[in-house]
């Protein structure tokens, strides 16, 4: 993926990114405001030697610098913890070792001892006790046998003070870090989902599967819930999208007459019936004689959607009860003739493959400029593929973010 691909992914899945940021911020906020505040107190110790002349002083300074690192390790020793616990009188050595840290200031002979506790006064007492006991321990360790004075001396130069504000937690820092972490997590989840998502989301995805052209892009629109004859007669994005589809269809396979068109999709719920209805109404607005025939004999929707009588229709014609002209219903105030499904038959595939269906199409060809067949989905049943063999072309509706590449590929293979 290139940088622009990541940007498009974040824009497409911004809800996931935003949700990750909010969740991490919420967790950080809860933790920050429920954790016990900790206070810190620090002391400083200066390490020196007893050398007096210049050369000896320089050597002694190097010696003291090396010693500082050793004393930092002494701070976390059991022996010093036991001494401090004895001095404080109400502490356990193991607990004290976890509360205290020591570090040597780089390129100096200074040693910093830091103690943390939920009580600022106790943090001060622990740090002060550690500094005083370390002085005594250094004096014992650095006094040669038989001598009365130590070679190295640890001097307390900064007494421990009571902290006015806690060192942990830090709300602003925690929330800032949580925001960055949430953003990175959200982007990671968005990219991972994008890589794992096999749905069709662009014309490029379609082009990888089939050489058939993309005739139109129908975007979601609140106006789509209105009656087709009302919304398509106004200047709305929804209406304009179907006008573009109508125009583009004129340039497809111009050497052959396109009179009977199958409209299908890979699976149910991808918008084939909506597309068939709106395309039919749009074609009538251009002055063409159009017949919309419902051939989805398993899950018919057109009668309810257009508020037409659904008692008789395609099935009635195919079994010879009535003629096609008798079951045609005019939709609203348009010139569109609609043949709804009628009664749902037990053998839809047999009816659509019958000689009666072929005769019906021949009859409609002779009386209409365009015949649109609202066919069943291609993957669950073979009805649409069978109808396509008798039609002049097929429009396959692909739903953005829902139809997968494998589903579309299989649907195109069935048509082929």
C-alpha positions in Angstrom: 0.0 0.0 0.0 1.2 3.5 -0.8 0.8 6.6 1.4 -2.3 7.7 -0.5 -3.8 4.2 0.0 -3.4 4.6 3.8 -5.0 8.0 3.6 -8.0 6.7 1.7 -8.2 3.8 4.2 -8.3 6.2 7.1 -10.9 8.3 5.4 -13.1 5.3 4.5 -12.8 3.8 8.0 -12.7 7.0 10.1 -15.3 5.6 12.4 -13.1 2.7 13.4 -10.1 5.1 14.0 -12.2 7.5 16.0 -13.7 4.7 18.0 -10.3 3.3 18.9 -9.1 6.7 20.0 -12.2 7.2 22.2 -11.9 3.8 23.8 -8.2 4.1 24.6 -8.8 7.7 26.0 -11.7 6.3 28.1 -9.6 3.5 29.5 -6.7 6.0 30.2 -9.1 8.4 31.9 -10.6 5.8 34.1 -7.2 4.5 35.1 -5.8 8.0 35.7 -8.7 9.0 38.0 -8.9 5.7 40.0 -5.2 4.9 40.6 -3.7 5.9 43.9 -1.5 9.1 43.5 2.2 8.5 44.3 4.5 11.2 45.7 8.2 11.4 45.3 11.0 12.7 47.4 14.7 13.0 46.4 18.0 13.3 48.3 21.5 13.9 46.9 24.8 12.5 48.2 28.2 13.8 47.3 31.0 11.2 47.2 34.5 12.3 47.9 38.0 11.0 48.8 40.5 12.2 51.4 43.3 12.9 48.9 44.9 16.4 49.2 47.6 16.9 46.5 46.7 17.7 42.9 47.6 14.3 41.4 46.1 12.4 44.2 43.0 14.5 44.1 42.5 13.8 40.3 43.0 10.0 41.0 40.7 10.2 43.9 38.1 11.9 41.8 38.2 9.1 39.3 38.0 6.6 42.1 35.0 8.4 43.6 33.2 8.5 40.2 33.6 4.7 39.9 32.4 4.2 43.4 29.2 6.2 42.8 27.8 3.4 40.5 28.5 0.8 43.2 26.7 2.9 45.8 23.7 3.1 43.6 23.5 -0.7 43.6 23.9 -0.6 47.4 20.7 1.4 47.8 18.6 -1.6 46.6 20.5 -4.1 48.7 18.9 -6.2 51.4 21.3 -4.9 54.1 20.5 -1.3 53.6 16.7 -2.0 53.4 16.9 -3.8 56.7 18.7 -0.9 58.3 16.1 1.6 57.0 13.3 -0.6 58.1 14.7 -0.8 61.6 15.1 3.0 61.7 11.6 3.7 60.5 10.1 0.9 62.6 7.0 0.3 60.6 8.2 -0.9 57.2 9.1 -4.2 55.6 12.5 -4.4 53.9 11.1 -6.0 50.7 8.5 -3.2 50.4 11.2 -0.5 50.8 13.3 -2.0 48.1 10.4 -1.6 45.6 9.9 2.1 46.7 13.4 3.3 46.3 15.6 3.9 43.2 19.1 5.3 43.0 21.0 6.7 40.1 24.4 8.3 39.5 24.4 11.7 37.9 26.5 11.3 34.7 30.1 12.7 34.8 29.7 13.7 38.5 30.3 12.2 41.9 26.6 12.8 42.9 24.2 10.1 43.8 20.4 10.7 43.8 18.1 8.6 45.9 14.4 8.8 45.1 11.6 7.3 47.2 7.9 7.1 46.2 4.9 6.5 48.4 1.2 7.3 48.5 1.9 9.6 51.5 4.2 12.5 50.7 5.6 12.7 54.3 6.4 9.0 54.3 8.2 9.3 50.9 10.3 12.1 52.5 11.1 9.9 55.6 12.1 6.9 53.5 14.4 9.0 51.2 16.0 10.7 54.2 16.5 7.4 56.1 18.1 5.8 53.1 20.5 8.7 52.6 21.5 8.7 56.3 21.9 4.9 56.4 23.9 4.9 53.2 26.3 7.4 54.7 26.9 5.0 57.6 27.2 2.0 55.4 29.8 3.7 53.1 31.8 4.7 56.1 31.9 1.1 57.3 32.7 -0.3 54.0 35.4 2.2 53.0 37.3 2.2 56.3 40.3 0.0 56.0 40.9 -2.6 58.7 42.9 -1.1 61.5 42.1 2.5 60.4 39.8 5.0 62.0 38.8 7.1 58.9 37.2 6.1 55.6 39.0 6.4 52.3 35.7 7.5 50.6 33.1 9.7 52.3 29.4 10.1 51.4 28.0 13.5 52.4 24.3 14.4 52.3 24.0 17.7 50.5 20.2 17.8 49.8 17.7 16.7 52.5 14.5 15.1 51.4 11.5 17.4 51.1 7.8 16.9 51.1 6.4 16.8 47.6 3.5 19.2 46.9 2.1 17.4 43.8 2.1 13.7 42.9 4.5 12.3 40.3 1.9 9.7 39.2 -0.5 9.7 37.6 -0.1 12.7 35.3 -3.5 13.2 33.6 -2.3 15.4 30.6 0.6 13.1 29.8 -1.5 10.0 30.1 -4.3 11.3 28.0 -1.9 12.6 25.3 -0.1 9.2 25.2 -3.5 7.5 25.1 -4.6 9.7 22.2 -1.5 8.8 20.2 -1.8 5.1 21.1 -5.4 5.1 20.2 -4.7 6.8 16.9 -2.0 4.3 16.0 -4.2 1.4 17.1 -7.1 2.7 15.0 -5.0 3.2 11.9 -3.6 -0.3 12.4 -7.0 -1.8 12.7 -8.3 0.1 9.7 -5.4 -1.0 7.6 -5.8 -4.6 8.8 -9.5 -4.6 8.1 -8.9 -3.0 4.7 -6.3 -5.7 3.8 -8.7 -8.5 5.0 -11.7 -6.9 3.3 -12.4 -8.5 -0.1 -15.5 -6.5 -0.9 -15.7 -4.4 -4.1 -15.3 -0.7 -3.3 -14.2 0.9 -6.6 -14.3 0.7 -10.3 -10.7 -0.6 -10.2 -11.9 -3.6 -8.2 -14.5 -4.3 -10.9 -11.9 -3.9 -13.6 -9.7 -6.6 -12.0 -12.6 -9.1 -12.3 -14.2 -8.3 -15.6 -13.7 -6.3 -18.8 -17.3 -5.2 -18.8 -17.6 -1.4 -18.3 -19.0 0.3 -15.2 -22.2 2.0 -16.5 -23.0 4.1 -13.4 -22.4 4.8 -9.7 -25.6 5.1 -7.6 -24.8 6.7 -4.3 -26.9 6.5 -1.2 -29.5 9.3 -1.0 -32.2 10.1 1.5 -34.5 10.9 -1.5 -34.3 7.2 -2.6 -37.0 6.5 0.0 -39.5 8.6 -1.9 -41.7 7.1 -4.7 -39.6 6.7 -7.9 -41.8 8.7 -10.2 -41.6 11.7 -7.7 -37.8 11.7 -6.9 -36.8 11.0 -10.5 -38.7 13.9 -11.9 -36.7 16.4 -9.8 -33.1 17.6 -9.9 -31.6 15.3 -7.2 -28.3 13.5 -7.1 -30.3 10.2 -7.1 -32.2 11.1 -10.2 -29.0 12.4 -12.0 -27.2 9.2 -11.3 -29.9 7.2 -13.1 -29.9 9.7 -16.0 -26.1 9.1 -16.3 -26.8 5.3 -16.3 -29.4 5.7 -19.0 -27.0 7.8 -21.1 -24.1 5.3 -20.7 -26.3 2.4 -21.8 -26.6 4.0 -25.2 -22.9 3.5 -25.9 -22.7 -0.2 -25.0 -22.5 -2.6 -27.9 -23.9 0.0 -30.3 -23.7 -2.5 -33.3 -26.5 -4.6 -31.7 -30.0 -3.7 -30.7 -30.4 -3.6 -26.9 -34.1 -4.1 -26.3 -34.3 -6.8 -23.6 -32.1 -6.2 -20.6 -31.7 -8.4 -17.5 -31.0 -6.6 -14.2 -29.5 -8.9 -11.6 -26.9 -9.0 -8.8 -24.7 -11.6 -7.1 -26.8 -11.9 -3.9 -30.1 -10.6 -2.6 -30.1 -7.1 -1.0 -27.7 -5.5 -3.4 -30.2 -3.2 -5.0 -31.1 -4.9 -8.3 -34.9 -4.3 -8.0 -34.3 -0.7 -7.0 -32.0 -0.3 -10.0 -34.5 -2.0 -12.4 -37.4 0.2 -11.3 -35.6 3.5 -11.3 -33.9 2.7 -14.6 -37.2 1.9 -16.2 -38.8 5.1 -15.0 -35.8 7.1 -16.2 -36.1 5.5 -19.7 -39.8 6.5 -19.9 -38.9 10.1 -19.1 -36.7 10.0 -22.2 -39.7 9.2 -24.3 -39.1 5.5 -24.8 -41.8 2.8 -24.5 -40.6 0.7 -21.6 -41.9 -2.5 -20.0 -40.7 -3.6 -16.6 -41.2 -7.4 -16.1 -40.7 -9.0 -12.7 -38.9 -12.3 -13.2 -37.8 -12.8 -9.6 -40.5 -15.4 -8.9 -39.1 -16.3 -5.5 -38.9 -13.0 -3.7 -41.0 -10.5 -5.6 -40.8 -6.9 -4.4 -42.0 -4.6 -7.2 -45.7 -4.8 -6.5 -45.3 -3.6 -2.9 -42.7 -1.0 -3.9 -44.7 0.6 -6.6 -48.1 0.0 -4.8 -49.5 -2.1 -7.6 -51.9 -5.1 -7.6 -49.8 -8.2 -7.1 -52.5 -10.9 -7.7 -51.8 -11.5 -11.4 -48.6 -11.0 -13.4 -45.7 -12.9 -15.0 -46.7 -16.3 -13.7 -50.3 -15.8 -14.9 -49.0 -15.1 -18.4 -46.6 -18.0 -18.4 -49.2 -20.6 -17.5 -51.6 -19.2 -20.2 -54.3 -17.7 -18.1 -54.1 -14.2 -19.5 -52.2 -12.3 -22.1 -49.3 -9.9 -21.4 -51.3 -6.9 -22.4 -54.0 -7.8 -19.9 -51.6 -7.9 -16.9 -49.7 -4.8 -17.7 -50.2 -2.0 -15.1 -49.3 1.6 -15.7 -47.2 3.0 -12.9 -48.5 6.2 -11.4 -48.6 9.1 -13.9 -45.8 7.7 -16.0 -46.0 5.8 -19.3 -44.1 2.8 -17.7 -45.9 -0.5 -18.1 -45.2 -3.0 -15.2 -45.8 -6.7 -15.1 -45.5 -7.8 -11.5 -44.8 -11.4 -10.4 -48.3 -12.5 -9.6 -48.7 -15.7 -7.6 -45.4 -17.3 -6.4 -45.0 -20.6 -8.3 -43.4 -23.8 -6.9 -41.2 -24.2 -10.0 -39.7 -20.7 -10.9 -36.8 -22.1 -13.0 -39.0 -24.3 -15.2 -41.3 -21.4 -15.9 -38.4 -19.1 -16.9 -36.9 -21.7 -19.2 -40.3 -22.5 -20.8 -41.4 -21.9 -24.4 -44.0 -19.6 -22.9 -41.3 -17.3 -21.6 -39.7 -17.1 -25.0 -43.0 -16.2 -26.6 -43.6 -13.5 -23.9 -40.2 -11.9 -24.7 -41.0 -12.0 -28.4 -44.3 -10.3 -27.8 -42.7 -7.6 -25.6 -39.9 -7.0 -28.1 -42.5 -6.1 -30.8 -44.4 -3.6 -28.7 -41.7 -1.8 -26.6 -38.5 0.0 -27.2 -36.9 -1.4 -24.0 -37.9 -4.4 -21.9 -36.3 -4.6 -18.4 -36.3 -8.0 -16.7 -35.9 -7.8 -12.9 -34.2 -11.2 -12.4 -33.2 -13.1 -9.3 -29.7 -13.0 -8.0 -27.1 -15.0 -9.9 -25.4 -17.0 -7.2 -28.3 -18.6 -5.3 -30.2 -19.7 -8.4 -29.6 -20.0 -12.2 -32.7 -18.1 -13.3 -30.9 -14.9 -14.1 -28.2 -16.7 -16.2 -31.0 -18.6 -18.1 -32.9 -15.3 -18.8 -29.7 -13.7 -20.0 -29.4 -16.2 -22.8 -32.7 -14.9 -24.2 -31.9 -11.2 -23.5 -29.7 -8.8 -25.4 -27.6 -7.9 -22.3 -27.4 -8.0 -18.5 -26.7 -5.3 -15.9 -25.1 -6.7 -12.8 -25.6 -4.5 -9.7 -22.7 -4.5 -7.3 -23.1 -3.1 -3.8 -20.2 -1.1 -2.5 -18.5 -2.7 0.6 -20.9 -5.7 0.5 -20.4 -7.6 -2.7 -17.1 -9.5 -2.5 -14.6 -10.0 -5.3 -15.2 -13.7 -5.3 -19.0 -13.3 -5.4 -18.8 -10.9 -8.4 -16.3 -13.1 -10.2 -18.5 -16.2 -9.8 -21.6 -14.2 -10.9 -19.8 -13.0 -14.1 -18.6 -16.6 -14.8 -22.2 -17.8 -14.7 -23.3 -15.1 -17.1 -20.3 -16.0 -19.4 
